[in-house]
Amino acid sequence: MQQFVIRPEEPDDWWEVEALYDLCFAPGREALSSYRLRDDVPPVSGLSLVARDGQGILAGAIRFWPVHVGDHDALLLGPVAVHPTHQGEGLGGFLIHQGLEAGREIGWQRAMLVGDAPYYTRFGFTRLSGVEMPPPTNPDRVLGAELSPGEWLNVRGEVTRWTR
Ligand SMILES: CC(C)(COP(=O)(O)OP(=O)(O)OC[C@H]1O[C@@H](n2cnc3c(N)ncnc32)[C@H](O)[C@@H]1OP(=O)(O)O)[C@@H](O)C(=O)NCCC(=O)NCCS
């Protein structure tokens, strides 16, 4: 990762990160049900990261939101995206590892996301059963990772917008 400068996202980065997400995801990404969990809720402070290349151009970004799962709390990972010119260089994996580790350090016990299992299993994500995202969400894409052992055991229920 030596060719990238990685630091926490600042307010001034917001629209540049949005533009990167628009580039990397299909049009209408904000219609996805996961975005309803982000409406009017700020991302978790300090966990969102931006990576810039040697010219200062945004190469990748990751954000995390807090959510409730039944009576428990979880980190909702994403969006995460890497600019097409830098995909496959390990940056996405680095941002995910860094973000999860930082989440663990500040006391989060579990993380979840809606995404491609073939990519996210390498970070310890497995399919969550009994965890219901707002519809329409393919349950096969609802994945969770424990930030300390056993923290998804017996965690069930609807994923809802953060209210604290
Ligand atoms: C997904 C994404 C963040 C990965 O970042 P990256 O920096 O390219 O990934 P890395 O370099 O860390 O890892 C590359 C590996 O992941 C694999 N991979 C990437 N996306 C994948 C996917 N959707 N499903 C399965 N494998 C995937 C690559 O094939 C490659 O495999 P290899 O290690 O066996 O060669 C990036 O490709 C991206 O922004 N994609 C478009 C937006 C997106 O889909 N975001 C994730 C939402 S689910």
The ligand as a Gaussian input file, in Angstrom:
#p B3LYP/6-31G(d) Opt

LIG

0 1
 C      -14.990000      -4.826000      -4.768000
 C      -13.827000      -3.870000      -4.697000
 C      -14.024000      -2.862000      -3.559000
 C      -12.556000      -4.673000      -4.408000
 O      -11.455000      -3.810000      -4.307000
 P      -10.063000      -4.207000      -5.003000
 O       -9.026000      -3.267000      -4.505000
 O      -10.262000      -4.289000      -6.467000
 O       -9.862000      -5.676000      -4.392000
 P       -8.543000      -6.381000      -3.925000
 O       -7.393000      -5.952000      -4.793000
 O       -8.386000      -6.214000      -2.468000
 O       -8.905000      -7.904000      -4.210000
 C       -8.943000      -8.353000      -5.527000
 C       -9.528000      -9.738000      -5.537000
 O      -10.919000      -9.650000      -5.220000
 C      -11.667000     -10.274000      -6.243000
 N      -12.974000      -9.617000      -6.349000
 C      -13.210000      -8.305000      -6.514000
 N      -14.551000      -8.094000      -6.566000
 C      -15.134000      -9.296000      -6.402000
 C      -16.472000      -9.747000      -6.373000
 N      -17.487000      -8.873000      -6.502000
 N      -16.707000     -11.066000      -6.189000
 C      -15.691000     -11.940000      -6.053000
 N      -14.393000     -11.582000      -6.079000
 C      -14.125000     -10.274000      -6.265000
 C      -10.809000     -10.116000      -7.469000
 O      -11.149000     -11.064000      -8.456000
 C       -9.432000     -10.368000      -6.900000
 O       -9.260000     -11.765000      -6.695000
 P       -7.809000     -12.428000      -6.548000
 O       -7.225000     -11.921000      -5.268000
 O       -8.115000     -13.903000      -6.473000
 O       -7.058000     -12.009000      -7.753000
 C      -13.609000      -3.109000      -6.043000
 O      -13.351000      -4.044000      -7.050000
 C      -14.772000      -2.235000      -6.438000
 O      -14.807000      -1.061000      -6.096000
 N      -15.746000      -2.768000      -7.197000
 C      -16.897000      -1.998000      -7.629000
 C      -17.775000      -1.605000      -6.446000
 C      -18.197000      -2.818000      -5.631000
 O      -18.627000      -3.814000      -6.201000
 N      -18.076000      -2.699000      -4.280000
 C      -18.384000      -3.785000      -3.353000
 C      -19.846000      -3.952000      -3.111000
 S      -20.334000      -5.625000      -2.866000

